[in-house]
């Protein structure tokens, strides 16, 4: 099943590249072999071992991030400890990597993360018309602004809200996972903090040692994914993953922190145009 989902995102050029390194004539008709090819270190080397060339000239963003996620999962499977992000510019050795290893070992969760990262290479913003008690009004939105997404979700009819909450969960995970320093220090100002805290349910407002923007966005992301999961089609291929990420948001964020520190840090502003 996961192989078929990858096929929906990979380009013909991606499949040709993967077929070449796996020495197969075609991968389009063999989804299981496709997933194995993504885990092949030769595929990673084919895209990332040419320092003079941007990997985005060799592969689509989705393939690029799929290979990075698979590489990070392999690294975690062999790691006895990691240097974990604990605050802006701060890393400490952490020996408890079992949860990260388990999260990264799941093929569906790897696909989820690759799809999420590739979606932020091009983001949408603009305005939509929404109906309120006082009539129709224009509501601006940005996929990089959690407050705008919350405002949009609250104005839409109830049936249309889960898709916006899903994107709010994605944004919270993306910011805390890829740009944690920015999320902690500059993303959430005092006024915005109050607005985001009001969007949380009482159970999500428990006191914690950390009260920075990462702490807050984690809780916003958990709630947003929960709402999206409750409304998701139970027959959907990724419904269970959505529920797992809502329950293990901090673990997913830590996996992306690990990926960022080890592989993305030099390239992230160019690839995402953010931060």
N, C-alpha and C positions, 0 to 999 in steps of 0.2 A: 504493500500500500504506500509506504513512504517513498519508494522508488518512483511510483507514478506521480506523486506530488512534485518530486524534483523535476520530472520530465516536463511538467507544466510551466516551469520557471526557466529552465536552461535553454539557451539558444542553440542553433545548429552548430555555430562555432565552438560553443562549450562542449557539445557532445563529440565533435571531431577531436578536440584537444584531449578529452578524457579517453576516447577510444584509442588514440595514438599511444598514450602512456600505458594503457592497460593491454596493448597489443591485441585489441579486438576490432573486428571490422565495423561493428555497430553496437551501440548500447541502447538505442531507442526502443528495441524490442525486448530488452532484458533488464527490467527495473532493479532486480536484486544485484545484478552485476554492476549497475550504475552506482548504487550505494557503496559497493566495495571499491569501485574506482575512486570515489571521493575520499576514501580512507587510505588510498595508496600514497605513500610519501613521494612517489615519482610525480604525481599530479601536483602536489604542492610545489615541488622543485621546478616544474615546468612553468609555473606562473610567477613564483617569487624569487627565483635564483638568478634573475637578471637585474642587478642593481641599477643599471642605466635606464631601464624602461619601467614606466608606471604599469603595475599589474593590470590596471583597468584598460590598457591597450591590448591585453592578451586574453582577457576573459570578461564576462559580464559581472556586474556587481554581485549578483546572486551567487555565481560560481566562486568568485573571490572570497566572499564571506563564508560560504559553505566549506571551502578548503581550510580557512582559518579556524572555524569552529571545530572541524574534525581534528585539526592539528592540536588545538588547545585541549581537546578531550583526550588525545593520546598522551599529551604532556601530563595531564592531571592523573591519568591512570598509572603513571610511573613516579609521581612526585610524593615525597615523604613529608614535605611542608611547602608552603607558599609564602611569599611576602604580601601580606594582605593590606589593602587600603583601609585605614581607620580614621582618616581625616585629611584635609588638604595638605599635600606634601608629606604625609606621614604613612609609613609602611612598617608593619611588625611581622616577625615570623609567626606563622600559625601552623600547627602540626595536625589539626583536625581538618583533613581534606576529604574525608569519606563522603560527606554530603555533596560536595562539588563533583567528586569523581562519579557518584551515582547519577547526578543530574546530567552530566555531560555524556554519560554512556548510553543514554536513551536516544535512539535514532529520531523519534518524533520531536523530542525537545531540541535536538541539534537543528533539525529542519526549522522549527519555530524561531530559533535565534537567528539563523541565517536569513530567513524571510524578513524578520524584524529589521535587522541591520541594513539589508539591501533597500528596504522601503524608505530609509532616511537619506539615501543619496539624492532623491528628488522628493520634495515635500510640497504640499498644497497650502495655499492661503487665499483669502478672498472674502466674499460675503454671500449669504443666502437670505432669502425672504422667509420669515417665520410668522405664524399667526399667534397673536397674543390676545389678552382680554380687551385690549384697546385697538385691535385691528392688526393689520400686517405691518411688520417692521423689518428693516434690514439689519442682520446680525453678522458682524465680522468674525472671522475665525482664522486661526493659524494652527497648523499641525505641530508647531514648536512652542506653543503657548498654552500651558495647562489651564490657566484661568479662562482663556477664550473657549477652550473645549468644554469646560464645565458649564460656562454660561450658555453655550450652544445646546448642550445636552438638556439643560433645564428648560429651555424654551421649545424644544421639539416635542411632537406627540410621543407618548410613552413607547409606542411600538418602534419608533425610530431612534430611541436613545441608546440601546445597547451597542450599536456600531460606533457611536461617538465615544462611549465609555471604553470600548475595546481600544480605540486609538489613544485615549487618555492613559490607559494602562501601558500601551506600547511606549508612549512618550516618557512616562515615568521611569520605565525600565531602561530605555535608551539613555536618558540623561544621567541617571544614577550609575549606570553601568559603563558608559563610554566617556562621560564628562563629569566624573564625581566631584572634582575640585570646584568646578563651576556650579554644579548643582548645590553643593554644600554652602558656598560663600556668597554667590551673586545671583543665583536663579530666583530665589524667593526673598523678596524684600518684606519689611514689617507689615505693610498693608496687605500684600499678597498672601503672606503667611496667615493672617486672620481669615481671609476669604477661603483659602484652601482648607484650613482647620474646620470651618463651618461646613465644608462639603463632606467631612468625615462623619461616620456614625459614632455614637458615644463609645462603643467598644474599641474603636480605632484610636481613641484619644488618650489611651493610657500613658501615664508618665514613663519616661525613659531617660537613661543617662544622656543620650544624644538627642539634641533638639534642633539640629541643623536642617538644611534643605533636603539632604539625602534622607534623613529620618522621616521628614514629612512626606516627601514624594514616594517613599516606600509604602507608606500607609495609604496615600491616595491611589497608588498603582494597585495595591492589593484589593481595595474596595472596587475600583473600576473594573478589574478583571473578574471579580466575583459577580458583578452585575452582568457583564458580558457573558459569563459562563452560564448563569442561570437562564438566560434567554437563548442560548445556543441550541441548535438542532442536535439532539442526543445521538443522531446517526452521523453527524459530521465527523470527518476524519480527524480534526484537531480539537474536538470538544474536550476530550479527556486531558489533553496537554494544557488547554486554557485553564482548566480547573487546577491542574498540578502547579502551574505557574502562579496562580492566585494564592495558593497555599504555601508556596515556597519562593515567594518573590525575592527575599533577601538572598537565597541561594543562587537564583538566576542572576541577580545583580552581581554577586561575588564572582561568578563564572565570567561575566563580561568584564569586570574589573581586572581579573587575571588575564584575559585575552587582550585587553587594552594595554596593560603594562608590558606584556611580553611581545605583542605584535603590532598593535594599532597606533600606539602613541605617536610615532613620527609622521604618520600619514592621516590621522583622523580629521584634522581641520580641512585638508585638501579634499579628502573623499566625501566628507559630510558637509563642508562649507559652513561649519557651526562651531561655536565655542570661542 
